Amino acid sequence: MKPLHQIIRKPLITEKTSLQKEVGQVVAFEVSLGANKIEIKQAVEKAFDVKVKNVNTSLVAGKVKRVGRQFGKRSNWKKAYVTLEEGSSIDFFGV
């Protein structure tokens, strides 16, 4: 298995994901493009000491940006929605 920091890049803390966390125990992460659902599940369980029920992934296409006459493209990235078992929770801020 790859190191945890290569699989899980960072948690996604947005208004949408915070509402999902309150309602359905769903936490979102930005993950490596090469990571699969099994690796993501094992990495989250090991890093945060929780039980994972389900993992859903989606590829997010990078936007095309323009600076003057030059066109460029941001990189594609992968998002993982991790559903936790009942009684498990992840607190990113420790408040």
C-alpha positions in Angstrom: 0.0 0.0 0.0 1.2 3.5 -0.8 1.9 6.0 2.1 -1.2 7.7 3.5 -0.2 11.2 2.4 0.1 10.0 -1.2 -3.5 8.6 -1.2 -5.3 11.3 0.8 -4.2 14.8 -0.2 -6.5 17.0 1.8 -10.0 17.1 3.2 -12.6 19.1 1.3 -14.2 21.5 3.7 -17.0 23.4 1.9 -20.5 24.4 2.7 -21.9 21.4 0.8 -19.6 18.8 2.5 -20.2 20.3 6.0 -24.0 19.8 5.4 -23.5 16.2 4.2 -21.3 15.5 7.3 -24.1 16.6 9.6 -26.9 14.7 7.8 -25.4 11.5 6.6 -21.9 11.0 8.1 -20.3 11.7 4.8 -16.8 13.3 4.6 -15.1 14.5 1.4 -11.4 14.3 0.5 -9.2 15.2 -2.4 -7.3 12.0 -3.3 -4.7 10.9 -5.7 -5.8 10.2 -9.3 -4.3 6.7 -9.2 -6.0 5.7 -5.9 -8.9 3.2 -6.0 -11.8 2.8 -3.5 -10.1 0.0 -1.5 -6.9 2.1 -1.0 -9.0 5.1 0.0 -11.0 3.1 2.5 -7.9 1.6 4.1 -6.1 5.0 4.3 -9.0 6.8 5.9 -9.5 3.9 8.5 -5.8 3.9 9.3 -5.3 7.7 9.4 -8.4 8.7 11.4 -9.2 5.5 13.3 -12.8 5.2 12.1 -14.9 2.5 10.3 -15.8 3.3 6.7 -19.1 2.0 5.3 -18.8 3.2 1.7 -16.6 5.1 -0.7 -17.8 7.0 -3.8 -15.3 8.7 -6.2 -15.6 11.2 -8.9 -13.2 12.8 -11.4 -13.3 16.6 -11.5 -12.2 18.1 -14.8 -9.7 20.9 -14.7 -10.9 24.3 -16.0 -9.5 26.0 -19.1 -8.0 29.3 -18.1 -6.7 32.2 -20.1 -4.0 34.8 -19.4 -3.9 37.3 -22.2 -3.7 35.4 -25.4 -2.3 32.3 -23.8 -4.6 29.3 -22.9 -3.9 26.9 -20.2 -5.6 24.1 -18.4 -5.7 23.2 -14.7 -5.0 19.6 -13.7 -7.8 17.1 -13.3 -8.3 15.8 -9.8 -10.2 13.1 -7.9 -12.7 13.6 -5.2 -13.8 10.9 -2.7 -17.0 10.9 -0.6 -16.5 8.6 2.4 -19.5 7.4 4.3 -18.7 6.5 7.9 -20.3 3.8 10.1 -22.7 4.9 12.8 -20.8 6.1 15.8 -17.8 7.1 13.8 -16.9 10.8 13.2 -13.9 12.8 12.0 -13.2 16.2 13.5 -10.7 18.2 11.4 -10.5 21.2 13.7 -10.6 19.7 17.1 -13.0 22.2 18.4 
